[in-house]
Amino acid sequence: MRFLLLIFIGFFMFGTLARANDQNFADWRADFMERAINKGFDAGLVKRTFGDLALDPEVLKRDGTQPEFTRTMADYLKGVLSEGRIAQGRKMLAQNAAVFEKISAFYHIPPEVLSAVWGLESAYGRIQGGFDVVRSLATLAHDGRRKDWAEGELFAVLQILTKGHASRDEMKGAWAGAMGQTQFLPSSYLAYAVDWDHDGHKDIWASSADALASTANYLSRNGWRANEPWGVEVELPEGFPYALAEDTVLSIGSWSVRSAVRADHAIWSMKEQGRPAWLLLPAGYKGPAFLVSKNFLVFKKYNNSTAYALGVGLLSEVLAGRTTVRAPWPVSTAPLSRTQIKALQAALNRSGLKAGKPDGIAGPNTRRALRSFQAANHLVPDGYLDRAVFEVIQKKLADQTDATAGDGQNGSKQNQ
C-alpha cells in the first residue's frame, strides 16, 4: 500500500511540475508575442506562428542531456569517411556535376568541399530532421539557458515568414533549430540563402541547388580563400616545439625552417611558403599533424568543432581523389568523461593556469592551460588530453597539493 502511495505522490508531483512548466511557457509565449508585435511584426502572423505552441519535451530532454563523447578522433573520422558516405558523395557529385560546376565557378568553392558539407550535414539531403524549428527554438528560448540566442533566431523566423521566403510548415529541421539540406539556422538563412534555380523560392529543403549555392555563399562570405587548400598533412621531427600548436600563426616557410615537411614529401612552392598556417594536432604529438589555413577556420565558422572541420576537410580530399591521412592514428582508450575533464579544469585553475569555466569540454582555454602545465612539468606540450596524460597530471597536482598542505602545517607550527 505504501509503495502504491509513493507512486501516486510521484505522479501527482510530476503532473504539478509539468503544469507549472506549461504555465511558465505560456507566460513566456505571451511576452514574446507582445515584444514581436512591438517590433513591428504583423500581429496576425505572430499569433498564427506562436499562438498555439506548446513545449517540446524531446527538445528539453536533448538540450538538458550532455552525453559523454565516447569516440576518439580516429573513431569519429572513421564514421565520416565510411565507404557508404564516400560512395554516395561520389554519386551525388556525378549526378549533379553541372550544378556543382556552375556554383563552384561563381563562388570559387571546390565541388568536393560543398559535397563534403552536404554529406556531413544531412547525408546528402536524406536526413534533415523532422522537428518543428519554431517549436524547438521557442522551447530553448523559454528554457533560459540560451534564451537570447534562441529568441534572436525566432525573430529571424518571423522575418523569413514576413518576406515569404518559406512557409511555416516548411520549417522543419534538427532539434536545435538548424534546417535544410545543409542545416542553416534561421539567421544564417536570412544572411546567406540563395535562390540558385531562380524559381522565386530560396528552398534549402527540397532544392539541392539552392542548398549547395547557399552553403557556397556562406563559405565565400566568411573568408574562403580560392585556390588554397584547407590544410596539408605534415611530418614533424623528434624534439619539435609542440607548444606552438594551435595558437601560433607562422608562414609555411617558417614551419618548414622548423623541419615540418609535407607528408607526401612534395616541395613547398615559393607562393605556398608565404602563406600563414596553424599547426593542428588532433590526436596529440603521437598522431597525424596538419598545417591548416584560413579555410579550415571557415569550416569552423560553419560548425565550431575541430572534429567537424577536419571531417569536412578529409572527406573533401577523398571525394577529390586524393590521399587523406598517411600517418597512423595512435591506439587510445575511450576519451575522458565530462566529470573527469571538469575535475582537471578545476585543478588547472587552482594551480594558477586559466583553463576557463569547468564545463567538461576541453576547449582552447583548457588546451592552452594544459600546454603550459605540460611545458612546466617536462611533458610534451601538445595540449592533448588522454587518459595517460590525465593520470600524470592528477598525480602531479596531488603531489603539489600535498606539498602545499605540508608547508602550511609547518608554517602554523612555527607561528605557535
TIVEXRO-537985 format. One record per residue (C-alpha): residue in three letters; z, x, y. Coordinates in nm, 2 decimals, decimal comma, padded with zeros to 4 digits, always signed. Example, Ala and Ser with C-alpha at 12.3 -4.5 7.8 and 13.67 -1.06 7.14 Angstrom:
SITE  rest      up    east   north
SITE   ala  +00,78  +01,23  -00,45
SITE   ser  +00,71  +01,37  -00,11
***
This chain:
SITE  rest      up    east   north
SITE   met  +00,00  +00,00  +00,00
SITE   arg  +00,09  +00,28  +00,24
SITE   phe  -00,24  +00,45  +00,16
SITE   leu  -00,43  +00,13  +00,25
SITE   leu  -00,23  +00,10  +00,57
SITE   leu  -00,32  +00,46  +00,67
SITE   ile  -00,69  +00,38  +00,61
SITE   phe  -00,66  +00,07  +00,82
SITE   ile  -00,50  +00,26  +01,10
SITE   gly  -00,76  +00,53  +01,08
SITE   phe  -01,05  +00,28  +01,11
SITE   phe  -00,87  +00,10  +01,39
SITE   met  -00,82  +00,42  +01,59
SITE   phe  -01,18  +00,53  +01,52
SITE   gly  -01,31  +00,19  +01,64
SITE   thr  -01,09  +00,21  +01,95
SITE   leu  -01,22  +00,56  +02,04
SITE   ala  -01,58  +00,45  +01,98
SITE   arg  -01,54  +00,15  +02,21
SITE   ala  -01,38  +00,37  +02,48
SITE   asn  -01,66  +00,62  +02,44
SITE   asp  -01,92  +00,34  +02,47
SITE   gln  -01,75  +00,21  +02,78
SITE   asn  -01,74  +00,56  +02,94
SITE   phe  -02,11  +00,59  +02,87
SITE   ala  -02,18  +00,25  +03,02
SITE   asp  -01,99  +00,37  +03,33
SITE   trp  -02,19  +00,69  +03,35
SITE   arg  -02,51  +00,50  +03,29
SITE   ala  -02,44  +00,26  +03,58
SITE   asp  -02,35  +00,55  +03,81
SITE   phe  -02,66  +00,75  +03,72
SITE   met  -02,89  +00,45  +03,77
SITE   glu  -02,74  +00,39  +04,11
SITE   arg  -02,79  +00,75  +04,21
SITE   ala  -03,15  +00,74  +04,08
SITE   ile  -03,23  +00,44  +04,29
SITE   asn  -03,07  +00,60  +04,59
SITE   lys  -03,30  +00,90  +04,53
SITE   gly  -03,60  +00,66  +04,58
SITE   phe  -03,70  +00,58  +04,23
SITE   asp  -03,81  +00,22  +04,17
SITE   ala  -03,52  +00,00  +04,07
SITE   gly  -03,72  -00,19  +03,81
SITE   leu  -03,83  +00,14  +03,65
SITE   val  -03,48  +00,27  +03,64
SITE   lys  -03,34  -00,05  +03,49
SITE   arg  -03,62  -00,06  +03,23
SITE   thr  -03,56  +00,30  +03,13
SITE   phe  -03,18  +00,31  +03,12
SITE   gly  -03,05  -00,04  +03,13
SITE   asp  -03,01  -00,09  +02,75
SITE   leu  -02,95  +00,27  +02,65
SITE   ala  -02,67  +00,35  +02,41
SITE   leu  -02,51  +00,68  +02,30
SITE   asp  -02,69  +00,86  +02,02
SITE   pro  -02,42  +00,97  +01,77
SITE   glu  -02,66  +01,21  +01,59
SITE   val  -02,72  +01,39  +01,92
SITE   leu  -02,34  +01,41  +01,98
SITE   lys  -02,30  +01,55  +01,63
SITE   arg  -02,56  +01,81  +01,66
SITE   asp  -02,45  +01,92  +02,01
SITE   gly  -02,09  +01,93  +01,91
SITE   thr  -02,15  +02,13  +01,59
SITE   gln  -02,21  +02,50  +01,62
SITE   pro  -02,34  +02,61  +01,28
SITE   glu  -02,30  +02,97  +01,17
SITE   phe  -02,61  +03,17  +01,20
SITE   thr  -02,62  +03,28  +00,83
SITE   arg  -02,96  +03,46  +00,83
SITE   thr  -03,02  +03,82  +00,92
SITE   met  -03,32  +03,90  +01,14
SITE   ala  -03,52  +04,01  +00,84
SITE   asp  -03,45  +03,67  +00,67
SITE   tyr  -03,54  +03,48  +00,98
SITE   leu  -03,87  +03,67  +01,02
SITE   lys  -03,95  +03,62  +00,65
SITE   gly  -03,94  +03,25  +00,72
SITE   val  -04,15  +03,29  +01,04
SITE   leu  -04,41  +03,49  +00,85
SITE   ser  -04,43  +03,27  +00,54
SITE   glu  -04,76  +03,26  +00,36
SITE   gly  -04,78  +02,88  +00,43
SITE   arg  -04,73  +02,92  +00,81
SITE   ile  -04,98  +03,21  +00,83
SITE   ala  -05,24  +03,03  +00,62
SITE   gln  -05,20  +02,72  +00,84
SITE   gly  -05,22  +02,93  +01,16
SITE   arg  -05,55  +03,09  +01,05
SITE   lys  -05,69  +02,75  +00,95
SITE   met  -05,60  +02,60  +01,29
SITE   leu  -05,75  +02,90  +01,47
SITE   ala  -06,07  +02,84  +01,28
SITE   gln  -06,08  +02,47  +01,33
SITE   asn  -06,01  +02,49  +01,70
SITE   ala  -06,20  +02,81  +01,77
SITE   ala  -06,39  +02,66  +02,07
SITE   val  -06,08  +02,52  +02,23
SITE   phe  -05,89  +02,84  +02,18
SITE   glu  -06,17  +03,05  +02,32
SITE   lys  -06,20  +02,84  +02,64
SITE   ile  -05,83  +02,82  +02,70
SITE   ser  -05,79  +03,19  +02,64
SITE   ala  -06,08  +03,28  +02,88
SITE   phe  -05,93  +03,06  +03,15
SITE   tyr  -05,56  +03,17  +03,12
SITE   his  -05,61  +03,52  +02,97
SITE   ile  -05,37  +03,44  +02,69
SITE   pro  -05,49  +03,55  +02,34
SITE   pro  -05,56  +03,27  +02,09
SITE   glu  -05,33  +03,42  +01,83
SITE   val  -05,04  +03,41  +02,08
SITE   leu  -05,09  +03,04  +02,15
SITE   ser  -05,13  +02,97  +01,78
SITE   ala  -04,80  +03,15  +01,71
SITE   val  -04,61  +02,95  +01,96
SITE   trp  -04,77  +02,63  +01,83
SITE   gly  -04,67  +02,72  +01,47
SITE   leu  -04,31  +02,80  +01,55
SITE   glu  -04,25  +02,51  +01,78
SITE   ser  -04,39  +02,22  +01,57
SITE   ala  -04,56  +02,36  +01,26
SITE   tyr  -04,90  +02,32  +01,44
SITE   gly  -04,81  +01,97  +01,57
SITE   arg  -04,68  +01,83  +01,24
SITE   ile  -04,31  +01,84  +01,32
SITE   gln  -04,25  +01,73  +01,68
SITE   gly  -03,92  +01,54  +01,63
SITE   gly  -03,86  +01,17  +01,63
SITE   phe  -03,57  +01,15  +01,88
SITE   asp  -03,59  +00,93  +02,19
SITE   val  -03,59  +01,20  +02,45
SITE   val  -03,44  +00,97  +02,72
SITE   arg  -03,16  +00,86  +02,50
SITE   ser  -03,09  +01,22  +02,38
SITE   leu  -03,07  +01,36  +02,74
SITE   ala  -02,86  +01,06  +02,85
SITE   thr  -02,62  +01,13  +02,57
SITE   leu  -02,60  +01,50  +02,66
SITE   ala  -02,55  +01,41  +03,03
SITE   his  -02,26  +01,18  +02,95
SITE   asp  -02,11  +01,43  +02,71
SITE   gly  -02,04  +01,66  +03,01
SITE   arg  -02,09  +02,00  +02,86
SITE   arg  -02,44  +02,02  +03,00
SITE   lys  -02,42  +01,73  +03,25
SITE   asp  -02,60  +01,88  +03,55
SITE   trp  -02,89  +02,02  +03,33
SITE   ala  -02,93  +01,70  +03,14
SITE   glu  -02,93  +01,48  +03,45
SITE   gly  -03,19  +01,71  +03,61
SITE   glu  -03,41  +01,65  +03,31
SITE   leu  -03,36  +01,28  +03,33
SITE   phe  -03,47  +01,28  +03,69
SITE   ala  -03,78  +01,47  +03,57
SITE   val  -03,83  +01,19  +03,31
SITE   leu  -03,83  +00,94  +03,59
SITE   gln  -04,09  +01,14  +03,78
SITE   ile  -04,31  +01,16  +03,47
SITE   leu  -04,29  +00,78  +03,43
SITE   thr  -04,34  +00,72  +03,81
SITE   lys  -04,66  +00,92  +03,81
SITE   gly  -04,78  +00,76  +03,49
SITE   his  -04,82  +01,08  +03,30
SITE   ala  -04,67  +00,94  +02,99
SITE   ser  -04,52  +00,61  +02,87
SITE   arg  -04,16  +00,56  +02,78
SITE   asp  -04,25  +00,51  +02,41
SITE   glu  -04,44  +00,84  +02,40
SITE   met  -04,14  +01,05  +02,50
SITE   lys  -04,03  +01,15  +02,15
SITE   gly  -03,91  +01,49  +02,05
SITE   ala  -03,63  +01,71  +01,94
SITE   trp  -03,26  +01,61  +01,97
SITE   ala  -03,20  +01,83  +02,27
SITE   gly  -03,49  +01,69  +02,48
SITE   ala  -03,79  +01,91  +02,41
SITE   met  -04,10  +01,72  +02,33
SITE   gly  -04,46  +01,75  +02,22
SITE   gln  -04,66  +01,99  +02,00
SITE   thr  -04,53  +02,30  +02,19
SITE   gln  -04,19  +02,15  +02,28
SITE   phe  -04,17  +02,11  +02,66
SITE   leu  -03,86  +01,98  +02,84
SITE   pro  -03,95  +01,71  +03,09
SITE   ser  -03,91  +01,96  +03,38
SITE   ser  -04,15  +02,20  +03,21
SITE   tyr  -04,39  +01,91  +03,15
SITE   leu  -04,39  +01,84  +03,53
SITE   ala  -04,44  +02,20  +03,62
SITE   tyr  -04,69  +02,32  +03,36
SITE   ala  -04,85  +02,03  +03,16
SITE   val  -05,23  +02,03  +03,18
SITE   asp  -05,50  +01,76  +03,11
SITE   trp  -05,74  +02,00  +02,94
SITE   asp  -05,95  +01,74  +02,78
SITE   his  -05,99  +01,55  +03,11
SITE   asp  -05,91  +01,21  +02,97
SITE   gly  -05,67  +01,14  +03,26
SITE   his  -05,36  +01,20  +03,05
SITE   lys  -05,15  +01,51  +03,01
SITE   asp  -05,09  +01,44  +02,64
SITE   ile  -04,88  +01,72  +02,48
SITE   trp  -04,80  +01,49  +02,19
SITE   ala  -05,14  +01,38  +02,05
SITE   ser  -05,38  +01,62  +02,21
SITE   ser  -05,36  +01,97  +02,07
SITE   ala  -05,59  +02,09  +02,35
SITE   asp  -05,36  +01,96  +02,62
SITE   ala  -05,05  +02,11  +02,44
SITE   leu  -05,22  +02,45  +02,40
SITE   ala  -05,35  +02,47  +02,75
SITE   ser  -05,01  +02,36  +02,89
SITE   thr  -04,85  +02,65  +02,69
SITE   ala  -05,11  +02,89  +02,82
SITE   asn  -05,04  +02,77  +03,17
SITE   tyr  -04,66  +02,82  +03,12
SITE   leu  -04,70  +03,17  +02,99
SITE   ser  -04,96  +03,27  +03,26
SITE   arg  -04,75  +03,14  +03,55
SITE   asn  -04,43  +03,30  +03,41
SITE   gly  -04,58  +03,65  +03,44
SITE   trp  -04,81  +03,71  +03,13
SITE   arg  -05,00  +04,04  +03,18
SITE   ala  -05,35  +04,02  +03,04
SITE   asn  -05,48  +04,28  +02,80
SITE   glu  -05,13  +04,42  +02,74
SITE   pro  -04,95  +04,39  +02,40
SITE   trp  -04,62  +04,22  +02,39
SITE   gly  -04,48  +04,52  +02,21
SITE   val  -04,56  +04,81  +01,97
SITE   glu  -04,36  +04,94  +01,68
SITE   val  -04,24  +05,30  +01,72
SITE   glu  -04,07  +05,57  +01,51
SITE   leu  -03,77  +05,74  +01,66
SITE   pro  -03,63  +06,09  +01,57
SITE   glu  -03,29  +06,17  +01,45
SITE   gly  -03,05  +06,21  +01,74
SITE   phe  -03,24  +05,97  +01,96
SITE   pro  -03,05  +05,84  +02,26
SITE   tyr  -03,00  +05,49  +02,13
SITE   ala  -02,77  +05,40  +02,42
SITE   leu  -03,10  +05,34  +02,62
SITE   ala  -03,18  +05,04  +02,41
SITE   glu  -03,23  +04,70  +02,57
SITE   asp  -03,12  +04,77  +02,93
SITE   thr  -03,32  +05,08  +03,03
SITE   val  -03,67  +05,04  +03,16
SITE   leu  -03,89  +05,35  +03,12
SITE   ser  -04,26  +05,42  +03,12
SITE   ile  -04,41  +05,46  +02,77
SITE   gly  -04,48  +05,82  +02,87
SITE   ser  -04,10  +05,87  +02,93
SITE   trp  -04,03  +05,72  +02,59
SITE   ser  -04,29  +05,95  +02,44
SITE   val  -04,12  +06,25  +02,60
SITE   arg  -03,81  +06,14  +02,42
SITE   ser  -04,02  +06,17  +02,10
SITE   ala  -04,08  +05,80  +02,04
SITE   val  -04,42  +05,78  +01,86
SITE   arg  -04,63  +05,48  +01,76
SITE   ala  -04,56  +05,37  +01,40
SITE   asp  -04,93  +05,37  +01,34
SITE   his  -04,94  +05,73  +01,47
SITE   ala  -05,21  +05,64  +01,73
SITE   ile  -05,20  +05,83  +02,05
SITE   trp  -05,09  +05,66  +02,37
SITE   ser  -05,37  +05,64  +02,63
SITE   met  -05,30  +05,76  +02,98
SITE   lys  -05,30  +05,40  +03,10
SITE   glu  -05,06  +05,30  +02,83
SITE   gln  -04,82  +05,58  +02,92
SITE   gly  -04,78  +05,45  +03,27
SITE   arg  -04,66  +05,10  +03,15
SITE   pro  -04,30  +05,00  +03,17
SITE   ala  -04,13  +04,92  +02,84
SITE   trp  -03,79  +04,84  +02,69
SITE   leu  -03,65  +04,96  +02,36
SITE   leu  -03,58  +04,68  +02,11
SITE   leu  -03,36  +04,75  +01,80
SITE   pro  -03,34  +04,40  +01,63
SITE   ala  -03,15  +04,54  +01,33
SITE   gly  -02,99  +04,84  +01,49
SITE   tyr  -03,09  +05,21  +01,46
SITE   lys  -03,14  +05,17  +01,08
SITE   gly  -03,42  +04,92  +01,12
SITE   pro  -03,76  +04,89  +01,29
SITE   ala  -03,78  +04,98  +01,65
SITE   phe  -04,02  +04,84  +01,92
SITE   leu  -04,12  +04,92  +02,27
SITE   val  -04,17  +04,58  +02,43
SITE   ser  -04,34  +04,49  +02,75
SITE   lys  -04,30  +04,22  +03,02
SITE   asn  -04,50  +03,99  +02,79
SITE   phe  -04,21  +04,00  +02,55
SITE   leu  -03,98  +03,88  +02,83
SITE   val  -04,23  +03,60  +02,90
SITE   phe  -04,18  +03,48  +02,54
SITE   lys  -03,80  +03,48  +02,61
SITE   lys  -03,86  +03,26  +02,91
SITE   tyr  -04,02  +03,01  +02,68
SITE   asn  -03,72  +03,03  +02,44
SITE   asn  -03,44  +03,27  +02,54
SITE   ser  -03,39  +03,41  +02,19
SITE   thr  -03,48  +03,76  +02,08
SITE   ala  -03,54  +03,64  +01,73
SITE   tyr  -03,78  +03,37  +01,85
SITE   ala  -03,97  +03,61  +02,08
SITE   leu  -04,00  +03,87  +01,81
SITE   gly  -04,11  +03,60  +01,57
SITE   val  -04,39  +03,48  +01,80
SITE   gly  -04,50  +03,84  +01,86
SITE   leu  -04,51  +03,93  +01,49
SITE   leu  -04,68  +03,61  +01,39
SITE   ser  -04,94  +03,66  +01,65
SITE   glu  -05,01  +04,01  +01,51
SITE   val  -05,07  +03,87  +01,16
SITE   leu  -05,29  +03,60  +01,29
SITE   ala  -05,49  +03,86  +01,48
SITE   gly  -05,54  +04,06  +01,15
SITE   arg  -05,31  +04,34  +01,25
SITE   thr  -05,02  +04,50  +01,06
SITE   thr  -04,68  +04,37  +01,16
SITE   val  -04,38  +04,59  +01,07
SITE   arg  -04,42  +04,92  +00,89
SITE   ala  -04,05  +05,03  +00,88
SITE   pro  -03,83  +04,86  +00,62
SITE   trp  -03,55  +04,63  +00,73
SITE   pro  -03,21  +04,75  +00,63
SITE   val  -03,02  +04,59  +00,35
SITE   ser  -02,75  +04,38  +00,51
SITE   thr  -02,48  +04,13  +00,43
SITE   ala  -02,46  +03,80  +00,60
SITE   pro  -02,41  +03,81  +00,97
SITE   leu  -02,06  +03,78  +01,12
SITE   ser  -01,92  +03,44  +01,18
SITE   arg  -01,87  +03,30  +01,52
SITE   thr  -01,50  +03,33  +01,48
SITE   gln  -01,53  +03,70  +01,40
SITE   ile  -01,76  +03,76  +01,69
SITE   lys  -01,52  +03,58  +01,92
SITE   ala  -01,23  +03,80  +01,80
SITE   leu  -01,44  +04,11  +01,86
SITE   gln  -01,54  +03,99  +02,21
SITE   ala  -01,18  +03,93  +02,30
SITE   ala  -01,08  +04,27  +02,16
SITE   leu  -01,35  +04,45  +02,36
SITE   asn  -01,24  +04,26  +02,67
SITE   arg  -00,88  +04,37  +02,62
SITE   ser  -01,00  +04,73  +02,58
SITE   gly  -01,15  +04,72  +02,93
SITE   leu  -01,51  +04,65  +02,83
SITE   lys  -01,68  +04,35  +02,97
SITE   ala  -01,81  +04,16  +02,67
SITE   gly  -01,81  +03,83  +02,86
SITE   lys  -01,65  +03,50  +02,76
SITE   pro  -01,56  +03,50  +02,39
SITE   asp  -01,81  +03,24  +02,27
SITE   gly  -01,91  +03,37  +01,93
SITE   ile  -02,26  +03,47  +02,04
SITE   ala  -02,34  +03,83  +02,06
SITE   gly  -02,55  +03,82  +02,38
SITE   pro  -02,65  +04,10  +02,62
SITE   asn  -02,30  +04,15  +02,76
SITE   thr  -02,15  +04,18  +02,42
SITE   arg  -02,41  +04,43  +02,31
SITE   arg  -02,36  +04,63  +02,63
SITE   ala  -01,99  +04,64  +02,58
SITE   leu  -02,04  +04,73  +02,21
SITE   arg  -02,27  +05,02  +02,30
SITE   ser  -02,01  +05,16  +02,54
SITE   phe  -01,74  +05,13  +02,27
SITE   gln  -01,97  +05,30  +02,02
SITE   ala  -02,05  +05,58  +02,25
SITE   ala  -01,69  +05,64  +02,33
SITE   asn  -01,59  +05,65  +01,97
SITE   his  -01,87  +05,87  +01,83
SITE   leu  -02,06  +05,59  +01,67
SITE   val  -02,44  +05,54  +01,71
SITE   pro  -02,46  +05,34  +02,03
SITE   asp  -02,73  +05,09  +01,93
SITE   gly  -02,53  +04,78  +02,02
SITE   tyr  -02,60  +04,63  +01,68
SITE   leu  -02,32  +04,43  +01,53
SITE   asp  -02,30  +04,41  +01,15
SITE   arg  -02,00  +04,39  +00,91
SITE   ala  -01,97  +04,77  +00,87
SITE   val  -01,96  +04,83  +01,25
SITE   phe  -01,72  +04,53  +01,28
SITE   glu  -01,48  +04,68  +01,03
SITE   val  -01,48  +05,02  +01,20
SITE   ile  -01,42  +04,86  +01,55
SITE   gln  -01,15  +04,64  +01,42
SITE   lys  -00,97  +04,94  +01,27
SITE   lys  -01,01  +05,15  +01,59
SITE   leu  -00,89  +04,87  +01,81
SITE   ala  -00,60  +04,80  +01,59
SITE   asp  -00,51  +05,17  +01,60
SITE   gln  -00,53  +05,17  +01,97
SITE   thr  -00,31  +04,86  +02,00
SITE   asp  -00,05  +05,02  +01,77
SITE   ala  -00,06  +05,34  +01,97
SITE   thr  -00,01  +05,14  +02,30
SITE   ala  +00,27  +04,94  +02,15
SITE   gly  +00,44  +05,27  +02,03
SITE   asp  +00,41  +05,42  +02,38
SITE   gly  +00,56  +05,11  +02,53
SITE   gln  +00,86  +05,12  +02,29
SITE   asn  +00,92  +05,49  +02,36
SITE   gly  +00,90  +05,42  +02,73
SITE   ser  +01,16  +05,15  +02,71
SITE   lys  +01,40  +05,37  +02,52
SITE   gln  +01,36  +05,64  +02,78
SITE   asn  +01,44  +05,39  +03,06
SITE   gln  +01,75  +05,26  +02,89
***
